Amino acid sequence: MKKITLFILLFGFSLVYAQNASETAMYNNINYQLHPLDGTAEVIETPYISGDIMIPEQIVVGQKTYTVTEIGDKAFRGNKKLMNVVLPSTLVRVYRTAFDGTGVMANKTLWNDGVLIIDSCLIATAKNIKSKYEVPTEVRVIACGAFEGNKTIKRVDLNEGLKRLDHDTFRGCKNLTKLTIPESVTWIGQDVLTDCGIYLNDKRWKKGALYVDGCLMTVNDNANAKFVFPTKEPTRVIACGAFSHNKKVRLIQLPSTITEIPNALFYKCETLEEVIIPNNVIRVGMYAFYECPKLRKALLPESVQEIGAGAFYGCVNLREQHLSENITLIPKACFLRCRSIKNITLPSRLTAIEDGAFASCMELEAVTLPESLTELGPNAFASCAKIASIRIPEGITMISRGAFSDCTHLREVKLPDGLYAIDDEAFMRCLILHTINFPRTTFRIGKHAFLSCQDLEHINLNDNIHAIELGAFKDCIHLIEFTVPSELEYLGADVLSGCVNVRNVYFNKKLTKIFARTFYNCRSLFEVELPAKLEEIENNAFEDCKNLKKVVWNERLKTIGTEAFKDCESLKEPVFTTNVVIGKNAFKGTRIN
């Protein structure tokens, strides 16, 4: 089996948005990755700490308290000055690699009969471990890769009370032929037994499946196209990635004994067509059906309460899906590139649609966002080419970056009354969007927010808008007029660049600066009256406005930038009442020259 990296960044078209939901912080000289959604923290690379350290159960950052649940891969690796560590009782996962090359690994006083156990966490094993090893009852966590590559160990009996068996635990243990897994274990990671003695023993495999004590560890390409779970010894746990990369299985009916579809269970199963999911499944793990290109049907039952990130990413033939009323969050890239889904009903209690959740669902025609929604993540519906109209619920205060970019059939958008910002590229290349009415609360329009909305004719800006950023309405070729909001002091670069049909621009009294290329190629612009407080016109601001005949200058103007009015073929000689610094070629190609 190929090893999968579960924590890959899925988002191949700038769906990296990932850090919106997490951030880093240092607490008592230790670095942490914070996860605000579930209030947990992970120790991450902290290579220079020395001596003895204590990792607390909780840390406080700002006004929020986080529970420390994980020590990440390579967290302290190579730090020879780290001699002792106290681990918190809240840990769920520890990586052996977190302590590789540290003073902790070299501290012989911490080892006992070839095993390193610190505060009930079994961290690593050595060559002098006994060939038959019974995990002590005190151990509540076994580190990822704790036994990996150990050539001595032949038998391991896990202790009752252990809940998790994490990734790579016995990977490469060539002589391991016996393992007992207690019923207390309810979660098994990926590649736990890969290339160990059990895995390499052909007699342990039954019809292409490897079971240990009722736990399905992995499946190979010798499995039948219609995979059947055994009934004599019911399957109580399925390991993460158990079917990953399988090239044989087409139909699977999951057993009624499981309540979770684990992470990456069907990762890149290129022949998989249908999965029948039992009614008692509560959770679908991350990347569970990631890039199963032939998957047509995997209906989720009403019992499902949680779906992991990227669960159905790239299932290009999935035609329908049911989301139960128990679901309150649709995570990152959950249905990204499910381009055959036409309709999907969102739960009435849904509060968040995260980054790229439905991006590139090319056949998705109708979406009704529930009133409970308060978060609409970046690129949430990007490239959903058939969506014709959308009503944004009142709980949404910001439309995130690229949320509806490249929705080429989107014609109508109803913005909520409490909307305060439209982020970068939010409606970029919505080619037939015709009219936008901005609520009175909106104060910011981000970069390229409406770039290349070619049919956009009417934009009703409110007077409270304080920022219109780079290229916000660039290449909106049907836009006819533009009124600068009364509170705006700076008009961003390229805002109306390429708006070839804009005839009238009405400036406010507060504008003091026009940025570079703001009106570039506005070739239908005939006359401009500059506002009284305007002091600067940046480079190329009015370049190629070929029909601009008249500019009414003001008395405060101090600077006209390089090529500011270049190729304004109809412009007559300006008349200034005060000294103005004129940049190089500011009026080149005009009637002045």
N, C-alpha and C positions, 0 to 999 in steps of 0.2 A: 504493500500500500504506500502511496505517496503521502508524505507528510504535508499537512495543510497548515498554513499560518492563519489562524482564526482572526487575527486582529489586523488584517490587511486593510488598507484604505480602498473601499470599493469604487470610489467615484471617478470614473475614467474621464469625465468631461467637466472637470473643475468642481466635482461634488466633494471636494475635500473639506468643505464647510465645517469639518469635524470639530474644530476646537471651540465652536460656539457653545457646546454643551459641557465643556470641561476647561480647566485652567490649571496652571501650576502655582505653587507657593513654597516658600521655605519656612519651616517651623523648627526652632531649636537646632538650626544648622543641618537639617535633613530636608531634602527636596521631596515634594509630594505632587502627584497628579490628583486634582480635585474633581469630583463628579457631583455637581449640584443636584442633579435630578434625583439621585437616590441617597445623597448625603454621605457618600463614602470617599475614602482617600487611599491612594496607592503610593508606597514609597518608590521613587524612581531614582535614576542615577545620581548618586552622591559620592563621588570618588575620593574626596579629600578629607573626610572626617576621620578622626583618630581616637585611640584609647578605648574606653568603654562607653557604650551608648545605651539609652533606653528609648525604645519606640513606644509612644503612648497609645492608649486605646482610642483616644480622641484628640483632635486638634481643633483650634478655633482660629478661623481666618475671617477677618472682618466681623460681621455680625452672625456668622454661621458656624455651627459645630459639625465636624466631619468625623465619622468612625473609620479608623484605620483597619482595612480588611485585607490588604494585599501588600506583599513585598515583591516588586516587579523584577523582571528579567535583568540580570547584570547590575542590580541596584548599587552594590558596593564592590563589584568585581575589581580585583587587582589592588585593593587597598590593604597593604600589608600592615599598616599602622592600626587598623581596626582589630582589637584583640578580643573584646567581649561584647555581647549584645543581649539586651532583655527584650523579649518579644511580647506583644500584647495578646490577651486572651481572645480578642475580637478577630484575629486573623482567620481568613478563609482559604487563602492561597499564598504559598511561598515558592519561589523558584530557587532551586539549588544553585543555579548560576549567579544568584544575587550575592553569594559569598565565595565564588571561585577566586582563588588567589589572594584571599584576605588572611589577616592574622587569625581570624576566627577558625578557618579551616586548619591553620597550622598549629593552633593551640591544643596540644595533646591532652590537656586536662579536661577538655570538653568532650572528648571521645570516650566511648565505652564499648569494648569488644567490636571495634570496627564500625560503630554507628555513632553519628553525631545527632544528638537530640537536645534541643534547646527549648525550654519552656513549653513542653508537650508538642513540639514540632520536630518531626524527623526530617532533618535537613539533607543528610548525605550518608553514604556507606563507603567502606574501604575494603581492600583485599583481605584483611584479616577477619572479616565478618564470618560467622558460623554459616555453614552450607545450608542448615535448616534454621530459619529465623522466624520467631513468633513476635509480632509487633506488640510492644507493651500496651497494657490497657490505658496508660496515661496519655498515649499519643492520640491527638485529635486531628492533626494535620500532617499529611505526608507531602513533602515538597515535590513540585514538578521535576521529574528526572532524578529523584532521590537515589534510585538503584541503577540508573542508566549506565550501561556498559560494564556492570559488575560481572566478572567471570567466575566468581566463587559461589555465589548464591545458587542453590538448587531448589529450595522450597521456601515459600513465605506464607505464613498464616496471618491474615489481617485481623485486628482486634474488633470485637463486637463494640459498637458505638461509633466507629469511624463512619463518616457520612459521605466522604468524597474520595475518589481515586483519580488523581489528577494526571495531566498530560505527561507522556513519556516516562512514567514511573519505572517501568521495567524494560524499557526499550534497549535492545541489544544485549540483554542478559542471556547469553547463549546456552547456559547450563540450567536455566530455570525451567523445571518440568512440572512443578506443582504449585498452585496458588489457590488459596481458599478466600472467598469473598463473602463476608457476613451480610445478613439481610439488612443491616443498618445502612449499608452503602446504597445511596439512591441516585448518585451522579458519578459518571465515569467519563474521563476526558479522552482525548484522541491519542492514538499511537501508544497506548499503555503497554501493550505486549508486542509491538512491532519488532521483528527480528530477535525475539527471545526464544528459548527452547520450546515453549508451548506453541508459539506461533509457527515455528519451523517443523513441528511434528505433524506430518500429514494425517496421522490417525486421529488427531484432535479435531479435525475439520469434518463437519457433517453437512453434505450437500452445499458446500461452498461457504459455510458459516462456522465461525469459531465462538463457542459458548464456554463460559466458566461460571458454574454455580447459578445458572439461570440468567446470566448476563450475556447479552450479545455483544461481543467485543469488536468483531469486524466481519466483513463479507468480501469474498473475492469473486473473480469472474467465472468461477465454476458453479455459481449459484444458478438456479433455474430462472427463466425469464419471468415466471410468475412465482414470486418468493412467498413461501408459506412458513409462518412461525410455528414452532412445535407446541403441541397442546398437552403432552404428558408432563413436561416440565415447563410451566408457563414462563415466558420471558418477563422478568420484572424490571430490568434496566437495559437500555440500549446505549452504548457508548457514543460519544460525539464522533461524527465522521465515519460511522460504522460502514455505510454504503458509499462513501465518497469515491469518486472517479470510477464507479462500477460501469462496465460496458456491456452488461448482459441483462440486468433486471429491467422489466417493463411495467409490471403491475405488482403492487405491494398492498396488502391489507394489514395495517398495524394492529397489534394485539390489544385487546380491551384492558389488559393489565397495566398499561403505561398511562401516565398523566402528562408526559412531556415529550415533545419531539426535540431531541437535543441539538446543540449547535452543529451546523454543517453536516447533518445526518445524510443528506442526499447531495452533497456538494459535487457539482459537475458530473452528475449521472446522465450521460449523454443519450441513453436509450430509454430512460424512465418516462412513461406516458401517463400513468395514473397511480395515485396513492389514496387509499381509503382510510380515513382518519376516524378513530373511535370517538364516541360522544363524551368521554370523560377526560379528554386532553385539555389541559388548562393553559399550557404554554407552548409556543413554537419558538425554538431557539434561533440565534443569529445564523444567517446564511444557510438555514435548514434546507432550502431548495435552490440554492445559488446556482445559476446558469445550468438549469435542466432544460435544454432547448426543445425537447419533445413533450414536455409535461403539459397535458391538456386539462387535467382535472385533479384537484387536491382541495376539496371543499372543507373549510374549517367549520367545526361544529359550534353550536351556541355556547358551549362550555368554555371556549378559549377566552382568556382574560388578558393575555400578553403575547405580542409578536416581537421577535428580535430584529435588529437592524439587518437589512439586506436579505430578509427571509426568502423572498421570491425574486430577487434580483436576476434579470436576464432570462426569465421564463417566457420566452418570446411567443409561445403557443398557448399559454394559459388564457382561456377565454372568459372565465368567470371566477368570482370569489365572493365568499360571504364573510362579513365582519360582524361579530356578535355585539350586542348592546353592552357587553361587559368591557369592551375595549375602549380605553380613554386616550391612547396614544398610538399613532402610526409612525414608526421610527424611520431613521435615515435609510434611504434607498430601498425601502421595503418592497415596493413594486416597480422599481426602476427598470425600464426597458421591457416591461410586460406589454408589448406593443399590440397584443391581440385582445386585450380586455376592452370591452365597449362601454359597459356600465358598471358602476359599483356604488352601493348604498353605504354611506358613512354613518357610523353609530351616532345616536342622538346625544350621547354624553361625551363625545370626543372633544378633547381640549387642545390637542397638539398634533399637527402634521409636520414632521421634521424634514430635514434637508433631503431634497430629491426623492421624496417618498413615492411620487407618481411620475417622475420625470420620464420623458420619452415613451409614455403610454400613447402611442400614435393613434390608436382607434378609440380612445376614450372620448365619448361624445357629450355626456351630461354629468355634471357634478353639482351636488347640492351641499354646500358647506353648512354644518349645523350651527345653531345659535350658541352652543356651548363652547365653540372654538375660540381660543385666545392666542394661539401661536401658529403661524404659518411660516415654515422654515424656508431658507434659500432654495431656489430651484424646485420648489415643491411640485409644481405642475409644468415645469419647463418642457418645451417641445411636445406638449399635448396638442397636436395640430388640429384636432377636430372639435375641441371645446369652442362653442359659439358664444356663450354668455356665462357670466359669473357674478354672484352677489357675495360680497365680502361681509361676514357677520360683524355685528357691532362690537364684539369683544376684541377684535383685531385693531391694534393701535399702530402697527407698522407692517407694511407689505415688504417682505424681505427680498434680498438681492436675487434677481432672476426668477422670482416666484412664478411668473407667467411668461417668461421670455420664450420667443419662438412659438407662441400659440398663434399660428398663422391664420386661423379661422375665428379668432376671438373678435367679436364685433361690439359687444356691449359689456361694460363693467359698471357695477354699482358699488361705489365706495362708502364705507360706514361713516357716520357723523363724527365719531371720535378719532378718526385717523389722523396721526400727527406726522407721519413720514412715509414716503415712497422711496425705497432704497434703490441702490444702483441696479440698472438693467432689469428692473422689475417687470416692465412690459416691452422690453426690447424686441423689435421685429414682429410685433403683433400687426401684421400687414393690413388688416381691414378694420382695425379699431377706429371708430369714427368720431366719438365724442367722449370727453372726460370732464366731469364736474368735480372739482376739488372741494371737500368740505371746509368749513371756516377754521377748523382746528389744524389743518395741515400746514406745517411750517417748513418742510424740506422736501425737495425733489432731487433725487440722487443722480449720480453720473450715468449717462446713457439710459435713463429710466424709460424713455419713449423713443429711443434711437430707431430710425427707419420704420416708424409706424406710418406707412406711406399714405393711408387713407384718412389719417387724423386731420380733421378740418376745424374742429372747435375744441378749445381748451379754456375752461372757465376757471381762472386762477383766483384764489381769494386774496384779500389784502394782507393777511397775516403771514404769508410765505416769506421767510427770511433767507432762504438759500435755494437757488436753482443752479445745479452743479454741471460740470463738464459734459457737454454734448447731450443735455437732457432731452432736447427735441430735434437733435441733428437729423437731417435727411427726412424730415416729415414733409414730403413734397407737396401735399395738398393743403397745408396750413396757410391761411390767408392773412390773418392778423394776429398780433401779439401785444398784450398789455402787460407792462412790467408792474408787478404788485407794489403797492404803495410803501411797504416796509423794506423793500429790497435795496441794499446799498451797493451790491456788487453783482454784475451779471456775468456768470461763469463763461469760461472759454468754450467755443464751439456750440453754444446753446442752441442757436438757430442755423448753424452752418449747413448749407445744402438745402435749406427750405426755399426752393426756387420760386414758389408762388406767394410768399409773404409780401404783401403790398404796404401794409400799415403797421408801424410799431409805435406804441404809445408809452413814452417814458414817464416815470414818476418823478417826484421832486427831490427824492433822497439819493438817487443814484450818483455815485462819485467816480465809478470806474467801469469801463467796458473792457472785458478781457480779450485775449487773443482769439481771432477767428470767430468771434461771436456771430457775426452776420456774413461770414464768408459765403460767396456764391448765392446770396439772396438777390437774384437777378431781376426780380419784379419790384423791388423796393425803389420808389420814385423820390420820396422826400423824407428827410429825417430832421426833427427838431430836437437838438440836444438839451437835456435837462439843465437847469440853472446851476446845480452844484457839481456837475461833472468836471473832473480835473484831469482824467487820463483816458486815452484811447490806446489800447495795446496793439502790438504788431498784428497786421493782417486782419484787423477787426472787421473791416468792410471790403476786403479784397474781392474783386470780381463781381461787385454789385453793378453790373453793366448798365442798368437803366437809372441808377441814382443820379438825379440831376441837381438836387439842391440839398444842402445841409445848413440848417440854421444854427450858427455857432453861438456859444455863450461866452461870458466874460471871465469865467473861472478856469477855463481850459488851460492846462499847463504843458501837456505832453501828447504828441501824436506819434505813435510807434512806427517802426520800420514797416513799409509796404502796407500801412493801415488802409489806404484807399486805392491801392494798386489796381489797375485795369477797370476802374470805375469810368468807363468810356464817356459817359454823358455828364460827368461832374465838371462844373465850372469853377473858376478860380475862387478860393476861399477868401473871406474877409475877416480878419481878426482885429479886435479892439485892444488886445493886450499881447505881450510877448509869449509866443508858444514855441516850445522846442519840437522841431519836426524831424522825425527819423528818416533814415536813408530810404529813398524811393517811395516815400509815403504817398506821393501822388503820381507815381509813374504810370503811364498808360491812360491818363485822364486828359481832358481838354486843356488842362493847365499846361501840359507839356507839349 
